Amino acid sequence: MAPSLTSKYQAKIASVGIAVPPGLLTNDDLSKMVDTSDQWILERTGIKQRHIAEKGVATSDLAAEAALKAIEKAGLKPTDIELIIVATITPDMILPATACLVQTKIGATGAWGFDISIACSGFLYALQVGCQFVTTGAHKNVLVIGLDVMSSIIDYTDRTTCIIFGDGGGAAVVQRSDSPDIPGMIDFIHEVDGIGGPALCLPGGGSRNPTTAETLEKKMHYVHQDGQVVFKFATRKMADLCVKLLERNGLTGDDIDLFVPHQANLRIISSSAERIGLDMKKVVVNIDQYGNTTAGTLPLALNSAIEDGRLKEGSLVLLASVGAGFSAGAALMRWSY
């Protein structure tokens, strides 16, 4: 049975704001760093370039920028925000939580907050948590942020990871939906499978392997990935969850106006769209511009759809993500912006 999101109110995304650093790292740039080429990267991932933050630019800096844009677009002041949820695997530091740093940077003096660390699924998971606080009536204005500075944990001599990831992300203000005819968030489904954890991980720096000279020498503080294992899981699971979510709501791909998937790999996105029964014209793809920004891809994709005029009042939207953990999820919403 679908989770009930009708406890007291309906939740909707009221606005989206993004932040990406101006610096670009193109495929040609990478070809001078590792054994690769623009054609090789483009054919295998769909990526042309990725934004890279300058040294000293942290997740909270970009998150605060995106947050202020989203708050302004929603017609609010920072003091109107009651809760801040930051989805990131690149916090400014292990403690305090990045949400605390964002709170003071934007002047949201009345807000509490916390971080979610679930990698590429971060924004979608954080969105559902934020929606729960709205649907119960606990809060009216929740700020959900998905943003990563992946360049801080990437080994730029490792071709399996350095070609994929970029920096940036966005923020969304979640509010109550005023219209009973446009319910906002309709349903969601999330899963984790910890067996896949070792296939995509950052093994150093935690309680298992605290930072030592040995962990630094072994490059354990960079992302490690078994690309084939991750690709197979992502290709299967993202489509599986989308189909399951649609079926339990009596829908098919024909009913969807727009599919907003996690931007991990163009082949994964295309395969998922085919399984769901969607023409690629209904799919948001901007991986060529940003690469995989982990928790940042969904807000960046939503913003692209808004700017392109593809998200309209009443559009039935399917969102999906898959990533480290392994973690995966999908959500169904009626757009009311």
SERO-4910 file (N, C-alpha, C, O; in steps of 0.05 Angstrom, whole numbers):
BEGIN
 pado doro    nc1    nc2    nc3   cac1   cac2   cac3    cc1    cc2    cc3    oc1    oc2    oc3
  Met    A     17    -24      0      0      0      0     18     25      0     39     25     13
  Ala    A      9     45    -14     24     70    -16     25     84     11      4     84     25
  Pro    A     47     97     18     48    113     43     27    136     42     23    147     20
  Ser    A     15    142     64     -4    163     65     10    190     68     25    194     87
  Leu    A      5    208     49     16    235     51     -7    255     55     -4    279     49
  Thr    A    -30    245     65    -53    262     68    -60    266     97    -84    271    104
  Ser    A    -41    265    115    -46    266    144    -62    291    151    -83    289    165
  Lys    A    -53    314    142    -66    339    149    -66    359    126    -86    372    120
  Tyr    A    -43    360    112    -39    378     90    -26    363     67    -17    341     70
  Gln    A    -24    376     44     -8    366     22     17    384     20     16    408     26
  Ala    A     39    372     11     64    386      9     72    390    -20     66    373    -37
  Lys    A     84    413    -26     92    419    -54    119    433    -53    127    444    -33
  Ile    A    133    432    -76    157    448    -79    148    476    -88    136    479   -110
  Ala    A    154    496    -72    145    523    -78    165    538    -95    157    557   -109
  Ser    A    190    531    -94    211    545   -109    236    528   -110    240    510    -93
  Val    A    253    534   -129    279    521   -132    300    542   -137    296    560   -154
  Gly    A    323    540   -124    346    557   -130    371    540   -132    373    520   -119
  Ile    A    389    547   -149    413    531   -154    439    548   -149    438    572   -149
  Ala    A    461    533   -146    487    546   -144    508    527   -155    510    504   -147
  Val    A    523    537   -175    545    522   -186    569    540   -188    566    564   -195
  Pro    A    593    531   -181    616    548   -184    622    554   -213    615    538   -230
  Pro    A    634    577   -219    639    585   -247    660    569   -261    659    567   -286
  Gly    A    679    557   -247    701    542   -260    691    518   -274    674    503   -264
  Leu    A    702    513   -298    694    490   -314    718    471   -319    740    480   -322
  Leu    A    712    445   -318    731    424   -325    719    409   -348    700    394   -344
  Thr    A    730    412   -372    719    399   -396    731    372   -400    751    365   -386
  Asn    A    720    357   -418    731    331   -425    760    334   -436    777    317   -431
  Asp    A    763    354   -452    790    359   -463    810    365   -441    833    357   -442
  Asp    A    801    380   -420    819    385   -397    827    359   -384    850    355   -377
  Leu    A    808    341   -380    813    315   -367    832    298   -384    847    282   -373
  Ser    A    830    301   -410    847    284   -427    877    291   -423    894    275   -431
  Lys    A    882    314   -412    910    322   -406    918    312   -378    942    314   -371
  Met    A    899    301   -363    905    292   -336    906    262   -333    922    251   -318
  Val    A    888    248   -348    887    219   -348    884    209   -376    879    224   -395
  Asp    A    886    183   -380    884    170   -406    854    169   -414    841    149   -409
  Thr    A    845    190   -428    817    191   -436    815    211   -459    835    222   -468
  Ser    A    791    215   -469    786    234   -491    757    244   -489    740    232   -475
  Asp    A    752    266   -502    725    277   -502    705    256   -513    683    253   -502
  Gln    A    712    243   -535    694    223   -547    689    200   -528    666    190   -526
  Trp    A    710    190   -515    707    167   -497    689    173   -474    671    157   -467
  Ile    A    692    197   -462    675    204   -439    646    209   -448    627    200   -435
  Leu    A    643    223   -471    616    230   -480    600    205   -487    577    203   -481
  Glu    A    613    186   -500    600    161   -509    591    144   -485    570    131   -485
  Arg    A    607    144   -464    602    126   -441    585    139   -419    573    125   -403
  Thr    A    585    166   -418    571    179   -396    551    200   -405    531    205   -390
  Gly    A    556    213   -428    539    235   -436    548    262   -425    535    282   -429
  Ile    A    571    262   -412    582    286   -399    601    301   -418    618    289   -431
  Lys    A    597    327   -420    615    344   -435    633    361   -417    657    366   -424
  Gln    A    622    370   -395    637    387   -376    625    384   -348    604    372   -345
  Arg    A    640    394   -329    630    395   -302    641    420   -288    663    429   -294
  His    A    626    431   -269    634    455   -255    652    446   -231    646    427   -217
  Ile    A    673    461   -226    691    455   -205    696    480   -187    702    501   -197
  Ala    A    693    476   -161    696    498   -142    725    505   -139    743    488   -140
  Glu    A    730    531   -134    757    540   -128    765    530   -100    747    524    -83
  Lys    A    790    529    -94    800    521    -68    789    540    -47    790    564    -50
  Gly    A    778    529    -26    767    545     -4    737    549     -6    725    558     14
  Val    A    725    542    -28    696    543    -31    684    517    -21    689    496    -31
  Ala    A    668    519      0    657    495     14    627    491      6    615    508     -6
  Thr    A    618    468     15    589    462      9    571    482     21    551    490      8
  Ser    A    576    492     45    558    511     58    557    537     43    536    551     43
  Asp    A    579    545     29    579    570     14    559    568    -10    543    586    -14
  Leu    A    561    546    -25    543    543    -48    515    537    -38    496    546    -51
  Ala    A    512    522    -17    485    516     -7    471    541      2    447    544     -3
  Ala    A    486    559     15    473    584     24    465    601      0    443    614      0
  Glu    A    481    601    -21    474    616    -45    448    605    -58    430    620    -65
  Ala    A    447    579    -60    423    566    -72    399    571    -54    377    576    -64
  Ala    A    403    569    -28    381    573     -9    369    601    -11    344    603    -11
  Leu    A    385    621    -12    375    649    -13    359    653    -39    339    668    -39
  Lys    A    368    641    -61    353    644    -86    326    631    -84    306    642    -92
  Ala    A    325    607    -72    299    592    -69    281    607    -51    257    609    -56
  Ile    A    291    618    -29    275    633    -10    263    658    -23    239    664    -19
  Glu    A    279    672    -38    269    696    -51    248    689    -72    228    703    -74
  Lys    A    252    668    -87    232    660   -108    206    652    -95    185    655   -107
  Ala    A    207    642    -71    183    634    -57    169    657    -43    147    654    -31
  Gly    A    180    681    -46    169    705    -34    171    705     -4    155    717     10
  Leu    A    192    692      7    196    690     36    221    706     44    236    715     27
  Lys    A    225    708     70    250    718     82    263    694     96    250    675    104
  Pro    A    289    695     99    303    673    113    291    667    141    291    644    149
  Thr    A    281    687    154    269    682    180    243    667    179    233    658    200
  Asp    A    231    664    155    207    648    152    213    618    152    195    602    156
  Ile    A    238    610    147    245    582    145    245    570    173    257    581    192
  Glu    A    232    547    176    230    534    202    249    509    205    256    502    227
  Leu    A    256    497    182    273    473    183    291    473    158    282    479    136
  Ile    A    316    466    162    335    464    140    346    436    140    357    426    160
  Ile    A    343    422    117    354    395    114    374    396     91    367    403     69
  Val    A    399    389     97    420    390     77    429    361     71    438    346     88
  Ala    A    425    354     46    434    328     36    461    332     23    464    345      2
  Thr    A    482    320     34    509    322     24    527    300     34    523    291     56
  Ile    A    547    292     18    568    274     28    594    289     29    615    277     34
  Thr    A    593    315     24    617    332     26    612    355     45    613    378     37
  Pro    A    607    349     70    602    370     90    627    387     93    650    378     87
  Asp    A    624    412    102    647    429    107    667    415    126    691    417    122
  Met    A    656    401    145    672    386    165    654    365    177    630    366    174
  Ile    A    666    346    192    650    325    203    630    336    223    607    326    225
  Leu    A    638    355    239    619    369    256    628    398    258    652    403    259
  Pro    A    610    417    260    581    413    262    568    406    235    581    406    214
  Ala    A    542    400    236    527    394    212    527    418    193    527    441    203
  Thr    A    528    413    167    528    435    148    503    452    150    503    476    144
  Ala    A    481    439    158    456    454    161    459    477    181    447    498    178
  Cys    A    475    473    202    480    494    222    495    517    209    489    541    215
  Leu    A    514    511    192    530    532    179    512    547    159    515    572    157
  Val    A    495    533    144    477    546    125    458    564    140    452    587    132
  Gln    A    448    554    163    428    570    178    438    597    186    424    617    183
  Thr    A    463    598    195    474    624    203    482    641    179    480    666    181
  Lys    A    491    629    158    499    644    134    476    658    120    479    680    109
  Ile    A    452    645    121    429    658    108    412    674    127    394    688    118
  Gly    A    418    672    153    403    688    172    376    676    179    357    690    185
  Ala    A    373    649    177    348    636    184    348    631    214    350    608    223
  Thr    A    345    652    229    349    651    258    328    634    273    333    626    295
  Gly    A    305    629    260    285    613    273    284    584    266    267    569    274
  Ala    A    304    576    250    304    548    239    321    529    255    342    537    266
  Trp    A    313    504    255    331    483    264    338    466    240    327    471    218
  Gly    A    356    447    242    364    433    218    382    409    224    391    405    246
  Phe    A    388    395    203    405    371    204    414    363    176    403    373    156
  Asp    A    434    346    175    444    335    149    434    307    144    428    292    163
  Ile    A    433    300    118    428    273    110    451    264     92    458    278     73
  Ser    A    462    241     98    485    231     83    477    204     69    480    183     81
  Ile    A    467    206     45    459    182     30    466    186      1    454    174    -17
  Ala    A    487    202     -4    499    205    -31    479    214    -52    464    233    -47
  Cys    A    479    200    -75    463    210    -98    433    210    -92    418    225   -106
  Ser    A    424    195    -73    395    195    -66    388    217    -47    365    220    -39
  Gly    A    408    233    -39    404    252    -17    382    271    -20    366    275     -2
  Phe    A    380    285    -43    359    305    -46    331    293    -45    313    304    -32
  Leu    A    327    270    -58    301    258    -58    293    248    -31    270    251    -23
  Tyr    A    312    237    -16    306    228     11    300    252     29    281    252     45
  Ala    A    316    273     27    312    297     43    285    310     36    271    321     54
  Leu    A    278    309     11    252    320      2    229    306     16    210    319     25
  Gln    A    230    280     18    209    265     31    207    271     61    186    273     72
  Val    A    231    274     73    231    281    102    218    308    105    202    312    123
  Gly    A    226    327     88    214    354     90    184    354     86    170    368    100
  Cys    A    175    338     67    147    336     62    131    325     86    109    334     91
  Gln    A    143    307    101    130    296    124    125    317    145    104    318    158
  Phe    A    144    335    149    141    356    169    119    376    160    106    388    177
  Val    A    115    379    134     94    396    123     67    383    125     48    395    133
  Thr    A     66    358    116     40    344    115     28    340    143      3    339    146
  Thr    A     45    337    163     34    334    190     25    360    203     12    361    223
  Gly    A     33    383    190     26    409    201     47    420    220     44    441    231
  Ala    A     69    405    223     90    414    241    103    440    232    110    457    248
  His    A    108    442    206    121    466    195    107    475    169     94    459    155
  Lys    A    109    501    163     98    512    139    119    515    117    113    512     94
  Asn    A    143    522    125    165    528    106    190    512    113    203    517    133
  Val    A    196    492     96    219    475    100    239    479     77    230    480     53
  Leu    A    264    483     83    285    486     62    300    460     59    312    450     78
  Val    A    299    449     35    312    424     28    335    430      9    330    441    -13
  Ile    A    359    422     16    383    428      0    396    402     -8    400    384      8
  Gly    A    404    400    -34    420    378    -44    444    389    -58    441    401    -79
  Leu    A    468    386    -46    491    399    -58    517    385    -49    520    377    -26
  Asp    A    535    381    -68    561    369    -62    583    383    -77    580    392   -100
  Val    A    606    385    -63    631    394    -76    648    368    -79    666    363    -63
  Met    A    641    353   -100    653    327   -104    683    329   -110    698    310   -105
  Ser    A    692    351   -121    721    354   -127    738    351   -103    762    346   -105
  Ser    A    727    355    -79    742    354    -54    748    325    -46    765    320    -29
  Ile    A    734    305    -58    739    277    -51    744    260    -75    740    235    -74
  Ile    A    753    272    -97    758    257   -122    788    257   -127    802    277   -124
  Asp    A    798    234   -135    826    230   -143    828    235   -173    818    219   -189
  Tyr    A    841    257   -180    842    264   -209    863    249   -224    871    257   -246
  Thr    A    873    227   -213    889    208   -228    874    182   -232    884    163   -245
  Asp    A    849    181   -222    833    157   -224    811    162   -245    792    176   -241
  Arg    A    815    149   -269    796    154   -291    768    144   -285    749    154   -297
  Thr    A    765    124   -268    739    113   -263    720    132   -248    696    129   -249
  Thr    A    732    152   -234    715    171   -219    718    200   -229    698    215   -228
  Cys    A    742    208   -237    746    237   -241    731    247   -266    725    271   -267
  Ile    A    724    230   -284    709    239   -308    679    243   -302    665    256   -318
  Ile    A    670    233   -280    641    232   -274    630    255   -259    610    267   -266
  Phe    A    645    263   -238    633    281   -218    639    310   -222    660    318   -232
  Gly    A    620    327   -213    623    356   -213    612    368   -187    603    353   -170
  Asp    A    614    394   -185    606    408   -161    581    425   -166    577    435   -188
  Gly    A    564    427   -145    541    444   -147    516    430   -137    517    408   -127
  Gly    A    494    444   -140    468    433   -131    447    455   -128    449    476   -141
  Gly    A    428    449   -111    407    469   -108    391    465    -82    396    447    -66
  Ala    A    371    483    -79    354    483    -56    325    486    -65    319    497    -86
  Ala    A    307    475    -49    278    477    -54    264    485    -29    270    474     -7
  Val    A    245    503    -31    227    509     -9    203    491    -11    189    491    -31
  Val    A    197    476     10    174    458     11    153    472     29    158    479     52
  Gln    A    129    474     18    107    487     32     81    471     29     80    451     15
  Arg    A     61    480     43     34    468     40     23    475     13     26    498      4
  Ser    A      9    456      1     -5    462    -24    -32    474    -18    -48    462     -2
  Asp    A    -38    497    -29    -63    511    -24    -86    500    -40   -109    505    -32
  Ser    A    -81    486    -61   -102    477    -79   -109    448    -74    -91    431    -77
  Pro    A   -133    441    -68   -141    413    -64   -140    397    -90   -139    373    -90
  Asp    A   -142    412   -113   -142    398   -139   -114    391   -148   -110    375   -166
  Ile    A    -93    404   -136    -66    398   -143    -51    390   -118    -42    407   -103
  Pro    A    -50    364   -113    -41    354    -87    -12    356    -80     -4    350    -58
  Gly    A      5    364   -100     33    365    -94     45    337    -93     41    321   -111
  Met    A     59    330    -71     71    303    -69     49    282    -66     32    285    -49
  Ile    A     51    262    -83     30    241    -83     39    216    -70     25    205    -53
  Asp    A     63    206    -77     72    181    -67    102    179    -70    114    193    -86
  Phe    A    114    161    -55    143    156    -57    150    128    -50    135    114    -37
  Ile    A    174    120    -58    184     94    -51    215     96    -49    228    107    -67
  His    A    226     85    -28    255     85    -24    264     58    -15    250     43     -2
  Glu    A    289     51    -22    301     26    -14    331     30     -9    343     48    -21
  Val    A    342     14      8    371     12     11    379    -17     11    364    -34     20
  Asp    A    402    -23      0    414    -50      0    443    -48      7    460    -43    -11
  Gly    A    449    -51     32    476    -47     42    497    -66     31    521    -61     34
  Ile    A    488    -88     19    507   -106      7    525    -92    -14    548   -100    -17
  Gly    A    513    -73    -27    528    -59    -48    545    -36    -38    559    -23    -54
  Gly    A    546    -32    -12    562    -10     -1    591     -8    -10    600     13    -18
  Pro    A    605    -31     -9    634    -30    -17    639    -22    -46    661    -14    -53
  Ala    A    618    -24    -63    622    -18    -92    624     12    -97    634     20   -119
  Leu    A    615     28    -79    617     57    -82    619     69    -54    600     72    -40
  Cys    A    644     76    -47    648     85    -20    673    103    -18    688    106    -36
  Leu    A    675    116      5    698    131     13    709    119     39    699    125     60
  Pro    A    728    100     37    735     83     59    750     96     82    750     85    104
  Gly    A    763    119     78    779    131     99    765    154    113    748    167    101
  Gly    A    773    159    138    764    183    152    742    178    172    736    196    188
  Gly    A    730    155    172    708    148    191    719    132    214    743    130    218
  Ser    A    701    121    230    709    106    254    722     79    246    737     68    262
  Arg    A    716     69    222    728     44    213    758     48    206    775     32    214
  Asn    A    763     69    192    791     75    184    797    104    189    796    121    171
  Pro    A    802    111    215    808    139    221    833    149    205    850    133    197
  Thr    A    834    175    201    856    186    185    883    180    198    889    187    221
  Thr    A    900    168    182    928    163    189    945    168    165    935    172    143
  Ala    A    971    167    169    990    169    146    985    147    126    988    150    102
  Glu    A    978    123    137    973    100    119    948    104    102    949     98     79
  Thr    A    926    114    114    902    118     99    906    139     77    894    138     56
  Leu    A    922    159     84    927    180     64    944    169     41    939    175     18
  Glu    A    964    153     48    981    141     27    965    123      9    971    121    -15
  Lys    A    946    109     20    929     90      4    906    104    -10    890     91    -23
  Lys    A    905    131     -8    884    147    -21    856    138    -12    837    137    -28
  Met    A    853    131     13    827    122     24    808    145     29    785    140     37
  His    A    817    169     25    799    192     29    787    203      3    776    225      2
  Tyr    A    790    187    -18    777    193    -43    756    172    -49    756    150    -37
  Val    A    737    179    -66    716    160    -74    728    136    -89    745    140   -107
  His    A    719    113    -81    727     88    -94    702     76   -107    681     75    -94
  Gln    A    704     67   -131    680     57   -145    686     32   -162    706     32   -177
  Asp    A    669     13   -160    669    -10   -179    648     -3   -200    624     -9   -196
  Gly    A    656      9   -222    638     20   -241    618      0   -253    595      8   -256
  Gln    A    626    -24   -259    608    -43   -271    586    -51   -252    563    -53   -260
  Val    A    593    -56   -226    573    -64   -206    553    -41   -202    529    -46   -201
  Val    A    563    -17   -200    545      6   -196    527     10   -220    503     15   -217
  Phe    A    538      8   -244    523     13   -268    500     -8   -270    477     -1   -277
  Lys    A    506    -33   -265    485    -54   -267    463    -50   -247    439    -52   -254
  Phe    A    471    -43   -222    450    -38   -202    433    -14   -209    408    -16   -208
  Ala    A    446      8   -217    431     32   -223    412     28   -247    389     38   -246
  Thr    A    422     15   -267    405     10   -291    380     -6   -284    359      0   -295
  Arg    A    383    -26   -267    360    -42   -260    342    -29   -239    318    -28   -243
  Lys    A    354    -18   -218    338    -10   -195    322     15   -200    299     17   -191
  Met    A    333     35   -213    319     60   -217    293     55   -233    272     65   -227
  Ala    A    295     38   -254    271     32   -270    252     15   -254    228     19   -255
  Asp    A    262     -5   -238    245    -22   -222    227     -6   -204    203    -10   -202
  Leu    A    239     13   -189    224     28   -170    204     47   -183    182     51   -173
  Cys    A    212     59   -206    193     76   -220    168     60   -230    146     70   -227
  Val    A    173     37   -241    151     20   -251    133     12   -227    109     13   -230
  Lys    A    145      4   -205    130     -4   -181    113     19   -171     90     15   -164
  Leu    A    125     43   -170    110     66   -160     87     73   -178     65     79   -168
  Leu    A     91     72   -204     69     78   -223     47     57   -221     23     64   -220
  Glu    A     54     32   -219     34     10   -219     16     12   -194     -8      8   -196
  Arg    A     28     18   -171     12     19   -147     -6     44   -146    -24     46   -129
  Asn    A     -1     63   -164    -19     86   -166    -36     85   -191    -49    104   -198
  Gly    A    -37     61   -204    -54     57   -227    -46     73   -251    -63     82   -267
  Leu    A    -20     78   -254    -10     95   -276     10     79   -294     20     58   -286
  Thr    A     15     91   -317     36     81   -335     53    104   -344     48    127   -337
  Gly    A     74     98   -359     91    119   -370     76    139   -386     84    162   -388
  Asp    A     54    131   -399     38    149   -415     26    172   -399     21    193   -410
  Asp    A     22    167   -373     10    187   -356     29    208   -346     21    230   -337
  Ile    A     55    202   -349     75    221   -338     81    243   -358     85    239   -382
  Asp    A     81    268   -347     87    291   -364    117    296   -365    128    306   -385
  Leu    A    131    290   -343    160    296   -342    174    276   -323    165    272   -300
  Phe    A    196    265   -332    212    247   -315    238    262   -309    252    271   -326
  Val    A    244    265   -283    267    279   -273    285    259   -258    281    254   -234
  Pro    A    304    247   -273    321    226   -260    347    238   -250    356    259   -258
  His    A    359    223   -231    387    229   -223    405    228   -247    403    209   -263
  Gln    A    423    247   -249    440    250   -272    467    236   -267    487    249   -261
  Ala    A    467    209   -268    491    194   -263    505    186   -289    529    186   -291
  Asn    A    489    178   -308    499    168   -333    477    168   -354    455    160   -348
  Leu    A    482    178   -378    461    181   -398    450    154   -406    426    151   -412
  Arg    A    467    133   -406    457    107   -413    438     96   -392    418     82   -399
  Ile    A    443    102   -367    425     93   -345    398    108   -348    377     96   -346
  Ile    A    399    134   -354    375    150   -357    358    139   -381    334    136   -379
  Ser    A    371    134   -403    357    125   -427    345     97   -423    322     92   -431
  Ser    A    360     80   -410    349     53   -404    325     54   -386    306     40   -390
  Ser    A    326     71   -366    304     74   -347    279     85   -362    257     75   -358
  Ala    A    283    105   -378    260    117   -393    247     95   -411    223     94   -413
  Glu    A    264     79   -424    253     58   -441    237     37   -425    215     29   -433
  Arg    A    247     29   -401    233     10   -384    206     22   -375    186      7   -373
  Ile    A    206     48   -369    182     60   -358    161     65   -381    137     68   -376
  Gly    A    171     66   -405    154     71   -428    152    100   -435    130    110   -442
  Leu    A    174    115   -432    175    144   -436    191    151   -460    213    141   -464
  Asp    A    181    169   -476    197    181   -497    217    200   -484    211    213   -465
  Met    A    242    201   -495    262    218   -484    255    248   -484    267    263   -470
  Lys    A    235    255   -500    226    283   -500    213    290   -473    211    314   -466
  Lys    A    205    270   -457    193    274   -431    213    272   -409    206    272   -385
  Val    A    239    269   -415    260    265   -396    278    289   -393    287    300   -414
  Val    A    283    298   -369    302    320   -365    331    309   -365    337    291   -349
  Val    A    347    319   -382    375    311   -384    393    336   -384    391    352   -403
  Asn    A    410    339   -364    429    361   -365    456    352   -355    473    368   -347
  Ile    A    461    325   -356    486    314   -347    509    324   -364    532    326   -354
  Asp    A    503    332   -389    525    342   -406    536    368   -395    560    373   -400
  Gln    A    520    384   -381    529    410   -371    543    408   -343    561    423   -338
  Tyr    A    533    389   -327    541    389   -299    556    364   -290    569    364   -269
  Gly    A    554    342   -305    564    317   -295    547    307   -272    524    316   -269
  Asn    A    557    289   -256    543    278   -233    550    294   -209    572    292   -198
  Thr    A    532    311   -199    537    327   -175    525    314   -150    521    327   -130
  Thr    A    521    288   -152    512    271   -130    485    282   -119    465    280   -133
  Ala    A    484    292    -94    458    301    -83    448    326    -98    425    334    -94
  Gly    A    465    338   -114    457    363   -128    442    359   -155    432    378   -166
  Thr    A    442    334   -165    432    331   -193    402    337   -195    393    349   -215
  Leu    A    386    328   -176    357    331   -179    348    361   -178    332    369   -194
  Pro    A    358    377   -158    350    405   -159    360    419   -184    347    437   -194
  Leu    A    384    412   -193    394    424   -218    376    416   -242    371    433   -259
  Ala    A    367    391   -242    349    382   -264    322    396   -262    311    403   -283
  Leu    A    311    398   -238    286    412   -235    288    441   -245    270    451   -258
  Asn    A    310    454   -238    314    482   -246    316    484   -277    305    502   -288
  Ser    A    330    465   -289    331    465   -319    304    462   -331    297    476   -350
  Ala    A    287    445   -320    260    441   -330    243    466   -326    227    472   -344
  Ile    A    246    480   -304    232    504   -299    240    526   -319    223    539   -331
  Glu    A    266    529   -323    276    549   -341    268    544   -370    264    562   -386
  Asp    A    266    518   -377    259    510   -405    228    511   -409    219    507   -431
  Gly    A    213    517   -388    184    517   -390    172    490   -392    149    487   -401
  Arg    A    186    469   -384    176    442   -386    159    433   -362    144    414   -363
  Leu    A    162    447   -340    146    442   -316    123    462   -315    128    486   -313
  Lys    A     99    452   -317     75    470   -318     57    462   -295     58    440   -284
  Glu    A     40    481   -287     21    476   -266      4    452   -273     -8    450   -294
  Gly    A      4    433   -255    -12    408   -258      3    386   -271     -8    364   -274
  Ser    A     28    390   -280     44    369   -292     48    346   -273     54    350   -249
  Leu    A     45    321   -283     50    298   -267     80    291   -270     89    284   -292
  Val    A     95    292   -248    124    290   -249    134    265   -234    124    259   -212
  Leu    A    152    251   -247    165    227   -235    194    234   -230    208    241   -248
  Leu    A    203    231   -205    231    235   -198    243    209   -189    229    192   -178
  Ala    A    269    205   -194    282    180   -186    311    185   -181    324    203   -193
  Ser    A    322    168   -164    351    170   -158    361    143   -150    346    125   -141
  Val    A    387    139   -153    400    115   -145    430    121   -139    441    138   -153
  Gly    A    441    109   -119    469    116   -113    481     98    -92    471     76    -86
  Ala    A    502    109    -79    517     93    -59    499     85    -36    480     98    -29
  Gly    A    506     62    -25    491     52     -3    487     22     -3    491      9     17
  Phe    A    479      9    -25    465     22    -47    439     35    -37    426     24    -20
  Ser    A    431     57    -49    406     70    -42    392     77    -68    404     81    -89
  Ala    A    365     78    -66    349     84    -90    322     95    -81    313     90    -59
  Gly    A    309    109    -99    283    120    -93    269    131   -117    281    137   -137
  Ala    A    243    135   -114    227    148   -135    204    162   -121    195    155    -99
  Ala    A    195    183   -133    173    199   -122    155    209   -144    163    214   -167
  Leu    A    130    212   -138    109    221   -156     96    245   -145     88    246   -122
  Met    A     95    267   -162     83    292   -152     68    306   -174     74    304   -198
  Arg    A     48    321   -166     33    338   -184     45    366   -181     43    377   -159
  Trp    A     56    377   -202     71    402   -199     53    426   -194     33    430   -209
  Ser    A     59    441   -174     44    466   -168     65    486   -158     74    484   -135
  Tyr    A     72    505   -175     95    522   -170     87    550   -165    103    568   -160
***
